[in-house]
Amino acid sequence: MSDSNRNNIRVVCRFRPQNSREIREGGVPIINYDDNGDSCRMEGKEFQGNFTFDKIFPPETQQKSFFDESIKPIVDDVIGGYNGTVFAYGQTGSGKTHTMMGDMDNEEFKGLIPRIVEQIFHSIIDSPSTMEYTVKVSYMEIYMEKIRDLLNRFKLTRILQESLGGNSRTTLIINCSPSSFNEAETLSTLRFGMRAKSIKNKARVNAELSPAELKALLKKAKNEAVSFQQYISALEGEVGVWRSGGTVPKEKWASMDKAGSTSTQPPTPTTPSNPAIEAAKKEADSRPGTPAPILEKDEREEFLKRENELTDQIADKESVLAAQEKMLSELKEELDSYKSQEEENKKMESELNELKVQLEKVAYENKEGAITMDSLRESNLELSAEVDSLKKQLSEHRLSQKEGDKEQKKQEKMAAMLAELDPSGVISKKEQQIRDTLLKLETIGDNSSPLTMEELSTLRRELSDSKTLVTQHEQTINELHYENEHLTRKRDELEIRLTTLELEYEELLDKTIAEEEANNNIDITETIAELRGKLEAQFVAKKEVQQKEIDELKQELEKKNEELHKLNSALAELKKVNEDLQNAISDKESKTEGQKNVADKEKDMERIRKTMAQQLADFDVMKKALMRDLQNRCEKVVELEISLDETREQYNNVLRNSNNKAQQKKMAFLERNLEQLTNVQKQLVEQNSSLKKEVAIAERKLLARNERIQALEALLQDAQEKLTTQNQKFEAQLQAVRERLEQARSQKSSIASGLGFGRIAKPLRGGVPVTAERK
Ligand SMILES: Nc1ncnc2c1ncn2[C@@H]1O[C@H](COP(=O)(O)OP(=O)(O)OP(=O)(O)O)[C@@H](O)[C@H]1O
């Protein structure tokens, strides 16, 4: 094995025989081995080519020869103070375990590990008794890319640091199948081995100098430093002379020989520090392979004891350190999780902000909705007021129209009726005649002279006129009686007609309401119901008034009958007086000569005159009362007729259902307006209710969002508090770890410095023990 090879990782390749499965599956050997033992050719289906390694072992290679030819030199190097590593790499079932372990109880089939251990212990036994070795074992597994430390807590990386590219003599064993069945895996393994060949290690002997040796080296270095200083000063002085234009003779040129007598080996000017180190190294290298300074037995025992103690302490510290490292990594992981939690917190915060923005938006929309609702409410109120005013206008219009018509009609009728019934002129005329007669009679009474024939004839004539007047009165009374009867009949007829109209009106209303209800027109029904109510109220009021009037009329008629009766009786008396007067006149005519009876006759005449005057006065009063009553009755009859006309009109209106085109048009227009307004109102109400619903929903959403925000805030606060607590905890732990590390370092340095004062008897330290790995 050459030195150049030793700088590289040594890669050996071992092929196992084909196994039963490969044979069963029709696999055939595809590897051809070169005779010189370091190359082979793959004749696969996918790949054909050569591979060269430090050594290639064909399937028939025995365990012993494999050990002797591949691994044994490394064990020798380890005993010589180098680190040594053996890796086994290959696909599952390729022979790694067979190679490394084998059958441990079988001499022929035991693998590398038992053979290496055996050789180490043989070497220790064969070494001088002054040498002391410490043998430790660690055992670990790498499976599915996870390291599991089975027992000399260390991570594999620490081992690999030295084994691959570090201070170690490393041998990589490539275990392969020769079968075509595993061609792809074998090719991959061989390529891995080729790549591993390029890794260079720098193996060196793990030698440690004793304190005495180090002191000597230090002393030497100090002397050399003084010499170098002197040499530098001499050179600087010479340079100064040269720079000032002077010359220095050659024999006075500065040199190391002149600079110091303590230096044993002058260094070259270009590397002033290296010579000493190199000298020390040369000295160290010039020592035998196992430089073992001879120590006293007590000193050696004490040193070994001390070393064991310190080793134990270091092991303890290292385990503590490992625990701290573990804790540190755990804390780092925890910190990472907190960092991720912080990210989540940030996310939640942004979500919260978004929610806040949404909340503000919803609140704003809510306000807008409220404003819209208010405006709609206002417009609704305005429309309602408009509808009311329209209704009012309509009713006022109707009322005023009716009132005007009614008044006019009343006046006309009254005028007609009074014109028709005006007997006052006749009566007054006749009355005047009677008065004149009475006056004459009075004049006659006052005159003591007897009546002349002429006066008698005048009186007779007047009596005749009076008779005519009485007849006329009788006729007037009869006419009044007839009129009264006619009025009574008319009243009865009106009552009957009114009752009929009432019935018809009610029937019509019921019919109209039923029809409207059938049409499901609620608004019109309401309007009709309203109209009906009004009409009914009006009707009832009128009916009451009419009934009252009828009653009053009845009473007046009775009264009038009585008056007529009185008038008849007065008339009868008047007739009797008239007859008496007639008789008296006849007597006067027959007994013109009987002057003696004149006084008696005069007395009778006076009596008659007085009776007639009295009767006339009574008649006057009765006439006035009769005329007054007649006027009142006419007025009431007119009112009754007007009321009847109104009722008839209403009836006709309802019956025709706005037969009048203009009214119908107006009604239709108003109804349309009413309908539109109702629709608008309905829409507004619907909008209102939908807005209310939306507002209720928005309020509910707001509440839900508020709850969510509160929950998120609470969570956030919790998380922040936890994070703060954990951070504080972590900081404290980190601080504690730092302190412990510091402590451990200071202890280590103190131990190291303590070691400097003792005597170290161990000249060589064995390399890292062989490690068995599974892949
Ligand atoms: N060079 C060899 N000569 C004879 N038999 C071998 C050889 N190499 C391996 N075998 C046999 O092949 C089988 C598989 O070998 P081994 O268990 O060592 O494989 P491995 O690489 O350790 O597998 P895994 O990675 O699955 O643990 C075993 O029965 C073993 O005895």
The ligand as a Tripos MOL2 file, in Angstrom:
@<TRIPOS>MOLECULE
LIG
   31    33     1     0     0
SMALL
NO_CHARGES

@<TRIPOS>ATOM
      1 N1        -19.8360  -13.4570    0.0910 N.pl3     1 LIG1
      2 C1        -20.8690  -14.2310    0.4500 C.ar      1 LIG1
      3 N2        -20.7410  -15.5690    0.3800 N.ar      1 LIG1
      4 C2        -21.7940  -16.3420    0.7140 C.ar      1 LIG1
      5 N3        -22.9910  -15.9110    1.1230 N.ar      1 LIG1
      6 C3        -23.1530  -14.5910    1.2180 C.ar      1 LIG1
      7 C4        -22.1150  -13.7150    0.8680 C.ar      1 LIG1
      8 N4        -22.5960  -12.4520    1.0390 N.ar      1 LIG1
      9 C5        -23.8670  -12.5740    1.4710 C.ar      1 LIG1
     10 N5        -24.2160  -13.8710    1.5720 N.ar      1 LIG1
     11 C6        -25.5410  -14.3290    2.0090 C.3       1 LIG1
     12 O1        -26.5530  -13.4860    1.4280 O.3       1 LIG1
     13 C7        -27.5840  -13.2470    2.3430 C.3       1 LIG1
     14 C8        -27.7690  -11.7690    2.5460 C.3       1 LIG1
     15 O2        -26.6350  -11.1970    3.0750 O.3       1 LIG1
     16 P1        -26.6260  -10.0950    4.1920 P.3       1 LIG1
     17 O3        -27.6650  -10.3900    5.2020 O.co2     1 LIG1
     18 O4        -25.2510   -9.9470    4.7040 O.co2     1 LIG1
     19 O5        -27.0520   -8.8710    3.3770 O.3       1 LIG1
     20 P2        -27.1440   -7.3670    3.8790 P.3       1 LIG1
     21 O6        -26.4660   -6.5450    2.8880 O.co2     1 LIG1
     22 O7        -26.6360   -7.2830    5.2560 O.co2     1 LIG1
     23 O8        -28.6950   -7.1770    3.8380 O.3       1 LIG1
     24 P3        -29.5230   -6.0460    4.5970 P.3       1 LIG1
     25 O9        -28.9770   -4.7810    4.0870 O.co2     1 LIG1
     26 O10       -30.8730   -6.3410    4.1870 O.co2     1 LIG1
     27 O11       -29.2360   -6.2670    6.0350 O.co2     1 LIG1
     28 C9        -27.2040  -13.9550    3.6400 C.3       1 LIG1
     29 O12       -27.8540  -15.1900    3.7160 O.3       1 LIG1
     30 C10       -25.7300  -14.1790    3.4970 C.3       1 LIG1
     31 O13       -25.2930  -15.3680    4.1850 O.3       1 LIG1
@<TRIPOS>BOND
     1     1     2 1
     2     2     3 ar
     3     2     7 ar
     4     3     4 ar
     5     4     5 ar
     6     5     6 ar
     7     6     7 ar
     8     6    10 ar
     9     7     8 ar
    10     8     9 ar
    11     9    10 ar
    12    10    11 1
    13    11    12 1
    14    11    30 1
    15    12    13 1
    16    13    14 1
    17    13    28 1
    18    14    15 1
    19    15    16 1
    20    16    17 2
    21    16    18 1
    22    16    19 1
    23    19    20 1
    24    20    21 2
    25    20    22 1
    26    20    23 1
    27    23    24 1
    28    24    25 2
    29    24    26 1
    30    24    27 1
    31    28    29 1
    32    28    30 1
    33    30    31 1
@<TRIPOS>SUBSTRUCTURE
     1 LIG1         1 GROUP 0 **** ****
